[in-house]
Every structure is written in structure tokens, then in C-alpha cells.
Amino acid sequence: MLTMGGITNANESNLRLESTLQELPYWQVHIEVERPGNDLAMLFKQEPLLPGIILNNNQQYVGMISRRKFFEHMSQTYSLALFSIRPIKILYKFFQQEILALSEDMLIVNATQATLQQSPQIAYEPILVKTSSGKYKLVDFHQLLLAYSQIHVLTLVELKEVEEQSRVAKVGFRDLQQNYTQLIQNEKMAALGQLVAGIAHEINNPVNFIAGNLVHAIEYSQNLLNLIRLYQQCYPEPEADIKTAIAQIELDFLSTDLPHLLTSMEVGTKRIEQIILSLRNFSRLDESEKKLVDIHEGIDSTLLILQSRLKNNQFGGSINIIKEYGDIPQVDCYAGLLNQVFMNILANAIDAIEESLAISHTLREGEAPTSSLRDKGKICIHTQLTDDKQVMIRISDNGPGIPESIQNRLFDPFFTTKPVGKGTGLGLSISYQIVVEKHGGQLQCMSAIGKGTEFIIKIPVPLNY
């Protein structure tokens, strides 16, 4: 077993527009397939950032196991006991995964395009790179994206030089400079919006079928029950066979429970219809123009999308959402873009609270979580109409806060306070462009260490309000 390769961040590399994969930080962790499965778990534990391990048979390459695939498989029932002491080659037979292998002299730009064209199941797997000597190494997908982002910045620098040489292209260049980061984020959000809208559409058809037929089912069942009661009144002493059938099906209980059962099904379908409506409100794919929108509806739809992260916290308990909605008018805006702003800020708030909970958990490791730890996470959403006729949305959290020294950089493209692999530094930059440039509003951040963070969004209301 041999561990090699750089662990440096791709942003710290001296990349150029024509840089190739051989300039990226890489991993070379090899293991013989005759070794037991426990050795894989040990290597992944020793190197928390290790994306995958290359498998050899007598020092000849036979395959690769990624961190995600390994732990996904080993978390299944009996997998740990079954494969931990058996040779790795037995475990590898169950993977059958596609592995993207690229030459080390391939341009980073081309490699990124080839990676993104893979199927979603393997899109985030590490990239296998073959060296000129015939050896293999691994490049983390995140490092590839960071390098790609840096090349975008270099492209922007070259465009600035072109602007100095050609004043004719100044207007077009300024638009490119303002929008280049948004294009990257929009591709991701468009994919999310299409996925959400597609799911909502596919669910909507069968739910409408069930809801429409439930109305008739309730009516028909009530008519049949009324007919049975009428028979019982007219023929109080039925034949023995009928009495036996009545006893077998428990007619009295069935007559009482059937209406309740159908009513509960009707309530369930209405709840599903509400969820579908929230998903469609969030995606807003069919709205490319400004329109009057209920801001509260957009916030609620976004919260629904983030519901699993709010409830399933690994340190115990859920994150509390406190809504302080004021009496505000509808806002003339791009609904989908504004929902994207809510998504970015709320997701950042959840990340901050999880970071705070992780710190508390580390300090109290070995103790059972108390109610004070479980109730610590809190996000407050406050809306109001200001005196200068602007709708103000304040989203605050009780996370660890942001140092004052970096607060003036929060809205810069590619700047992030998150660890490597967790943030791209585009969310707040895009949000600022949406609020300020697209809607003529304001986006501010107020934070203090130990006191949490608050984002303040101001959007102008219609002039005739």
C-alpha cells in the first residue's frame, strides 16, 4: 500500500488556460485485491479527503473503488461482516461501476466537459488519470471544478486585456464580466428546477386521478350504505346465509369505518396537492418575465425543499424555524430567481448552525445530547414593509457568526468560508446580482462572532401601491 500525491487546493496552483490534468493535485493509493476489505476502511479512515483507492493484482491495475461507493455498499445489511475479512476482489465483483479514465495530457477544460457528460450516478466519482508511464492516479472531482473555476477567472483577466485594446467591445465585455459567474450557477439551478418541476408534473397526474375519483367513491359508497340500511329496515330478518356473510365482514364496523377511511384518503391527496403546488412555485420554470408574487409563498416553498435538512440533523433534534411574517404587498419580481436567493441564504444558515452544533458536540463528546444542545439550532424569518415602500426580508441564524475581517468579501465570486469540498463561493455572489442588479434592491449582511448572522433583503414594491 502506497500513498502519494498533492493535497494542496487547486486554487493555490499556478494554472493557465492550457493547463492539463497532470498539473492538478492527485492521489495515488494502491492496494492489492488479495488484501482483506478491512484494509480499505483503514485507508479511508486515515485519509478523510481520500476520494478513492486504486486496485492492483500483482501490481497491475484492475479497477478502482471510490469512497462514496465503498461506504454506500458497506452500510448495507451484513455487508461489513461479509466482506471485512474477505479479499477485496470478492467485494469488487459487486460494484460493476463505470470508471472514467482520462489521459494526463488532457486539458482541464475538456476533462471537465467530459466529466459533466457522464450519467448522474457517477457524475461526482473521482477521475482516473493514466500517466505517460502507464501508471494510474486519482483526481478528486472537486479539485477539477476548482481548477475549472480558476481558469474562468483567468479567462476574465484576458477579456479585460482585450477591453483595453478594443473599446468597441466594451459594452459586450461588461455584460460578460457581470454574468459569467451567474451562468455557472444558473446551469445547476436550471437542472434543479427541471428536476423539481418534472417530479411535480409526474406526481400531479396520478394524484389528480385519485382525487377526482375519490369524490365519486365517497358518493357511491354512501349510496350503497344507505341502500343496505334500507334493506335492513324492510327485511329485518334476513336468510341465514346473509346473516353469516354480515358477521364475516363485520358489516356494522365496515359501515362506520369506510366513510372515515375515504375521508382520510381525501385529506392525504389534498396534502400531496399542496406539496406539488409548493414544488411548482419553487421551480417557476415557466415564468421568464416579472410578475406580482407573494413573497411568503416563495419562502414557504423553499423551506419545503429544505425540510429534510431542517429535520434530520446528525447531532440530534431539528432546526427551529421562526416565521414573523408581516403585512406586505405582492412584489413585482422574477419569482424563480428570488426563490434561488432564499435557497442560497437559508442553506448557508443551515450550514452555519450545523457547524455550531458540531463544535458543541465535540466539546461535549462522550455525553448524551441534552435538550439545550438539541434546541440550539434556530432560523428566524421576518418580513415587513418599510417606510420608504420596500419589502424587507430578514433571515437570521444563531450559528457561530462571520469574522468582521472577511464580511466585505462575502459577495465576491468564488469566495467562501466553507471547507474544501463543501462550497463553491458562488451562492452569495449570484444572490447579490439577483437582488441588486435584477431587482434594484439591496442585500446586506450583519454578523458577529458568537452571535449569529443576519441577511437583510430589500425589494422595491410597485409604484402604485
C-alpha positions in Angstrom: 0.0 0.0 0.0 1.4 3.4 -1.0 0.1 6.9 -0.5 1.4 9.7 -2.7 0.1 12.9 -4.3 -0.5 16.5 -3.5 -3.2 17.5 -1.0 -3.0 21.2 -1.9 -6.0 23.1 -3.1 -6.4 23.6 -6.9 -7.0 27.3 -6.3 -3.4 27.6 -4.9 -2.0 26.1 -8.2 -0.4 28.2 -10.8 -2.9 27.2 -13.6 -3.0 28.5 -17.1 -5.7 28.4 -19.8 -3.9 25.4 -21.4 -3.3 23.6 -18.2 -3.7 19.8 -18.2 -4.8 17.2 -15.7 -1.2 16.4 -14.7 -1.0 19.9 -13.1 -3.8 19.1 -10.6 -3.3 17.7 -7.1 -3.7 13.9 -7.2 -3.9 10.8 -5.1 -2.0 7.5 -5.6 -3.2 5.0 -3.1 -2.8 1.4 -4.3 -3.8 -1.8 -2.7 -3.7 -5.4 -3.8 -7.0 -7.1 -4.3 -5.9 -10.1 -2.2 -5.9 -7.8 0.9 -9.0 -8.0 3.2 -11.8 -5.4 2.9 -10.8 -4.0 6.4 -7.7 -2.5 4.8 -9.9 -0.3 2.5 -11.8 1.0 5.6 -8.5 1.7 7.4 -7.1 3.7 4.4 -10.2 5.8 4.1 -10.2 6.4 7.8 -6.5 7.5 7.8 -7.1 10.0 4.9 -10.5 11.8 5.4 -10.1 13.5 2.0 -9.1 10.4 0.1 -11.6 10.1 -2.9 -10.8 6.5 -3.9 -8.3 3.7 -3.9 -6.7 2.0 -7.0 -6.9 -1.8 -7.0 -4.0 -3.9 -8.3 -3.4 -7.5 -8.8 0.3 -8.3 -8.7 1.0 -4.6 -9.1 -1.2 -4.5 -12.3 -4.2 -2.2 -12.4 -7.6 -3.9 -12.2 -10.0 -1.2 -11.0 -10.9 1.5 -8.6 -13.2 1.8 -5.5 -14.5 5.3 -4.6 -15.1 6.4 -1.1 -18.8 7.0 -1.8 -19.4 3.6 -3.4 -17.4 1.8 -0.7 -19.3 3.2 2.3 -22.6 3.0 0.4 -22.1 -0.7 -0.1 -20.7 -1.4 3.3 -23.6 0.3 5.0 -26.0 -2.4 3.7 -27.1 -5.1 6.0 -24.5 -7.8 6.6 -22.0 -6.2 4.2 -19.5 -5.3 6.9 -19.5 -8.7 8.4 -19.4 -10.4 5.0 -16.6 -8.5 3.3 -14.4 -7.1 6.1 -12.1 -10.2 6.3 -12.6 -11.5 2.8 -10.3 -10.4 -0.1 -11.1 -7.1 -1.8 -11.6 -8.8 -5.2 -14.7 -10.5 -3.9 -16.2 -7.2 -2.8 -15.2 -5.5 -6.1 -17.3 -8.0 -8.1 -20.5 -6.5 -6.7 -19.7 -2.9 -7.8 -19.9 -3.1 -11.6 -19.4 0.7 -11.9 -18.3 2.7 -14.9 -14.9 4.3 -14.4 -13.9 7.5 -16.4 -10.3 7.2 -17.3 -8.6 10.2 -18.9 -5.1 10.9 -20.2 -3.0 13.2 -18.0 -2.2 15.5 -21.0 -6.0 16.3 -21.5 -6.9 20.0 -21.0 -8.7 20.7 -17.7 -11.5 22.4 -19.7 -12.0 19.3 -21.9 -11.8 17.0 -18.9 -14.5 19.0 -17.1 -16.8 18.8 -20.0 -16.2 15.0 -20.4 -16.9 14.5 -16.6 -20.1 16.5 -16.6 -21.4 14.5 -19.6 -21.4 11.3 -17.5 -24.6 9.7 -16.1 -25.8 11.3 -12.8 -25.0 8.1 -10.9 -21.2 8.5 -11.5 -21.0 12.3 -12.0 -19.2 13.0 -8.7 -16.9 10.0 -8.7 -13.1 10.6 -8.7 -11.5 10.8 -12.1 -8.9 8.1 -13.1 -5.9 9.6 -14.8 -3.5 7.5 -16.8 0.1 8.8 -16.8 2.6 8.6 -19.7 4.4 5.8 -17.8 1.2 3.7 -17.8 0.5 4.2 -14.1 -2.8 5.4 -12.7 -3.7 8.2 -10.2 -6.9 9.8 -9.0 -8.1 13.4 -9.2 -10.9 14.5 -6.9 -13.9 15.8 -8.8 -14.0 18.9 -6.5 -10.4 19.7 -7.3 -11.2 19.5 -11.1 -14.1 22.0 -10.6 -11.9 24.4 -8.6 -9.3 24.4 -11.3 -12.1 24.9 -13.9 -13.3 27.9 -11.8 -9.8 29.4 -11.7 -9.5 29.1 -15.4 -12.7 31.0 -15.7 -11.1 33.8 -13.7 -8.1 33.7 -15.9 -10.4 34.0 -18.9 -11.9 37.1 -17.4 -8.4 38.6 -16.9 -7.7 38.1 -20.6 -11.0 39.6 -21.6 -10.0 42.7 -19.6 -6.9 43.0 -21.7 -9.0 42.7 -24.8 -11.2 45.6 -23.5 -8.1 47.9 -23.3 -7.3 47.0 -26.9 -10.8 47.4 -28.3 -13.2 50.0 -27.0 -15.8 48.8 -29.5 -16.3 45.6 -27.4 -16.6 47.4 -24.1 -20.3 47.1 -23.6 -20.4 43.4 -24.5 -17.4 42.7 -22.3 -19.1 44.4 -19.3 -22.1 42.2 -19.7 -19.9 39.1 -19.9 -18.0 40.2 -16.7 -21.2 40.6 -14.8 -22.8 37.4 -15.9 -20.0 34.8 -16.2 -20.5 33.5 -12.6 -24.3 33.5 -12.9 -24.1 31.3 -16.0 -22.3 28.6 -13.9 -24.8 28.8 -11.1 -27.8 29.0 -13.5 -26.9 25.7 -15.1 -27.1 24.0 -11.7 -30.3 25.8 -10.7 -31.9 25.1 -14.1 -31.2 21.4 -13.6 -32.7 21.5 -10.1 -35.7 23.4 -11.4 -36.3 20.9 -14.2 -36.0 18.0 -11.8 -38.4 19.6 -9.3 -40.9 20.6 -12.0 -40.7 17.1 -13.6 -41.3 15.3 -10.4 -44.2 17.7 -9.6 -45.7 17.0 -13.0 -45.3 13.2 -12.8 -46.9 13.1 -9.3 -49.7 15.6 -10.3 -51.3 13.3 -12.9 -52.0 10.3 -10.7 -52.9 12.4 -7.7 -55.5 14.3 -9.8 -56.9 10.9 -11.0 -57.2 9.7 -7.4 -58.6 13.0 -6.1 -61.2 13.1 -8.9 -62.3 9.6 -8.4 -62.4 9.9 -4.6 -65.3 12.3 -4.8 -67.4 9.7 -6.7 -66.1 6.8 -4.5 -67.3 8.7 -1.4 -70.7 9.4 -3.0 -71.1 5.8 -4.3 -70.1 4.2 -1.0 -72.6 6.4 0.8 -75.3 5.4 -1.6 -74.5 1.7 -1.1 -74.5 2.1 2.7 -77.9 3.9 2.6 -79.3 1.1 0.4 -78.0 -1.5 2.9 -79.7 0.3 5.8 -82.9 0.5 3.8 -82.8 -3.3 3.2 -82.2 -3.8 6.9 -85.3 -1.7 7.7 -87.5 -3.5 5.2 -86.2 -7.0 5.8 -85.1 -7.1 9.5 -84.9 -10.9 9.5 -82.6 -12.0 6.5 -81.8 -15.5 5.5 -79.2 -17.5 7.4 -76.6 -17.2 4.6 -77.0 -13.4 4.6 -76.6 -13.3 8.4 -73.4 -15.4 8.2 -72.0 -13.0 5.5 -72.9 -10.0 7.6 -71.0 -11.5 10.6 -68.0 -12.4 8.5 -67.5 -9.0 7.0 -68.4 -7.2 10.3 -70.9 -5.0 8.5 -71.5 -2.6 11.4 -67.8 -1.8 11.7 -67.4 -1.6 7.9 -70.3 0.8 7.6 -68.8 3.1 10.3 -65.1 2.8 9.2 -65.5 3.1 5.4 -66.5 6.8 5.4 -63.6 7.6 7.8 -61.2 5.7 5.6 -62.3 7.5 2.4 -62.2 10.9 4.2 -58.6 10.3 5.4 -57.6 9.4 1.8 -59.2 12.7 0.7 -57.1 14.6 3.3 -54.0 12.8 2.2 -54.5 13.7 -1.5 -55.1 17.3 -0.6 -51.8 17.3 1.3 -50.0 15.9 -1.7 -51.6 18.5 -3.9 -50.2 21.2 -1.6 -46.7 19.8 -1.8 -46.9 19.7 -5.6 -48.0 23.3 -5.6 -45.1 24.3 -3.4 -42.7 22.4 -5.7 -44.1 24.2 -8.8 -44.0 27.5 -7.0 -40.3 27.0 -6.2 -39.2 26.0 -9.7 -41.1 28.7 -11.6 -39.6 27.4 -14.9 -42.5 28.8 -16.9 -42.0 32.4 -15.7 -39.3 34.3 -17.6 -40.9 37.8 -17.0 -41.5 39.8 -13.9 -44.9 39.4 -12.3 -46.6 40.1 -8.9 -45.6 37.4 -6.5 -46.4 36.6 -2.8 -43.0 36.6 -1.1 -44.3 34.4 1.7 -45.3 31.8 -0.7 -41.8 31.7 -2.2 -40.2 31.4 1.3 -42.5 28.6 2.3 -41.9 26.7 -0.9 -38.1 27.0 -0.3 -38.5 25.8 3.3 -40.4 22.7 2.0 -37.5 21.9 -0.3 -35.1 22.1 2.6 -37.3 20.2 5.0 -35.1 17.1 5.2 -32.1 19.2 6.2 -34.1 21.0 8.8 -35.4 17.9 10.5 -32.6 15.3 10.1 -29.6 16.8 12.0 -26.9 14.3 12.8 -26.3 15.9 16.2 -29.9 15.4 17.4 -33.1 17.4 17.2 -34.3 19.7 14.4 -33.6 23.3 13.4 -36.4 25.5 14.6 -37.9 27.9 12.0 -39.5 31.0 13.5 -41.7 32.9 11.0 -42.5 36.6 11.7 -44.5 37.4 8.6 -45.7 41.0 8.4 -48.5 42.5 6.2 -46.6 43.1 2.9 -47.9 43.6 -0.6 -47.1 41.4 -3.6 -43.7 42.2 -5.2 -43.0 42.7 -8.9 -40.1 40.3 -9.4 -38.6 37.3 -11.1 -40.0 34.7 -8.8 -37.7 31.8 -9.7 -34.6 34.0 -9.2 -35.8 35.3 -5.9 -36.5 31.8 -4.7 -32.9 31.0 -5.6 -31.8 33.8 -3.3 -33.9 32.3 -0.4 -32.4 28.9 -1.1 -28.8 30.1 -1.0 -29.2 32.2 2.2 -31.3 29.5 4.1 -28.9 26.7 3.0 -26.0 28.8 4.3 -27.8 29.4 7.6 -28.3 25.6 8.0 -24.6 25.0 7.3 -23.7 27.6 9.9 -25.9 26.0 12.5 -24.6 22.5 11.7 -21.1 23.9 12.2 -22.1 25.3 15.5 -23.7 22.1 16.6 -20.6 20.2 15.5 -18.4 22.4 17.7 -20.7 21.9 20.7 -20.8 18.2 20.0 -17.0 18.0 20.0 -16.8 19.9 23.3 -19.3 17.6 24.9 -18.2 14.3 23.2 -19.0 11.3 25.3 -22.1 12.8 26.8 -25.7 12.2 25.7 -27.2 15.3 23.8 -29.2 17.4 26.2 -32.2 19.5 25.4 -30.1 22.7 25.3 -28.0 21.1 22.5 -31.0 19.8 20.6 -32.8 23.1 20.8 -29.8 25.2 19.8 -30.5 25.5 16.0 -32.8 28.4 15.2 -33.5 30.4 12.0 -35.8 33.4 12.2 -37.5 34.9 9.1 -39.0 38.3 9.5 -40.8 40.3 6.8 -42.2 43.9 6.9 -43.0 46.9 4.7 -40.6 49.8 5.3 -41.5 53.5 5.4 -39.7 54.0 2.1 -42.0 51.4 0.4 -39.7 48.5 0.2 -40.4 44.9 1.3 -37.7 43.9 3.7 -36.9 40.2 4.4 -34.6 39.5 7.3 -33.2 35.9 7.6 -31.1 35.3 10.8 -29.5 32.3 12.4 -27.8 31.6 15.7 -24.7 30.0 14.2 -21.1 30.8 15.0 -21.1 34.1 13.1 -18.7 35.5 10.5 -15.5 37.4 11.3 -15.6 41.1 10.6 -12.4 40.9 8.6 -14.0 38.9 5.8 -17.5 40.3 5.8 -16.7 42.8 3.0 -15.7 39.8 0.7 -18.9 37.7 1.2 -20.4 38.7 -2.1 -17.2 38.3 -4.1 -17.3 35.5 -6.8 -15.6 32.2 -5.6 -15.0 33.5 -2.0 -16.3 31.0 0.6 -15.8 30.4 4.3 -16.7 26.7 4.0 -14.1 23.9 4.0 -12.7 22.5 0.8 -15.4 20.3 -0.9 -18.4 22.0 0.7 -18.8 25.3 -1.1 -18.1 26.9 -4.5 -18.3 30.6 -3.4 -20.9 31.4 -6.0 -24.2 31.4 -4.0 -24.0 34.8 -2.3 -22.4 36.4 -5.4 -25.3 35.2 -7.5 -27.8 36.3 -4.8 -26.3 39.8 -4.8 -26.6 40.1 -8.6 -30.2 38.9 -8.5 -31.3 41.3 -5.7 -29.3 44.4 -6.6 -28.9 44.2 -10.4 -32.0 42.3 -11.4 -34.5 43.9 -8.9 -32.9 47.2 -8.0 -32.9 46.2 -4.3 -30.4 45.8 -1.5 -28.6 42.8 0.1 -26.7 43.3 3.3 -25.1 41.0 5.8 -24.7 41.7 9.6 -22.8 39.3 11.7 -20.8 39.0 14.9 -18.7 36.1 16.2 -20.8 34.1 18.7 -24.0 36.0 17.9 -25.0 34.5 14.5 -25.6 36.1 11.1 -28.4 38.1 9.6 -29.0 38.8 5.9 -31.3 41.7 5.0 -33.0 41.8 1.6 -34.9 44.8 0.4 -37.0 44.8 -2.8 -39.0 47.8 -4.1 -42.8 47.4 -4.3 -44.9 48.5 -7.2 -45.2 52.3 -7.6 -49.0 52.2 -7.4 -49.1 50.5 -4.0 
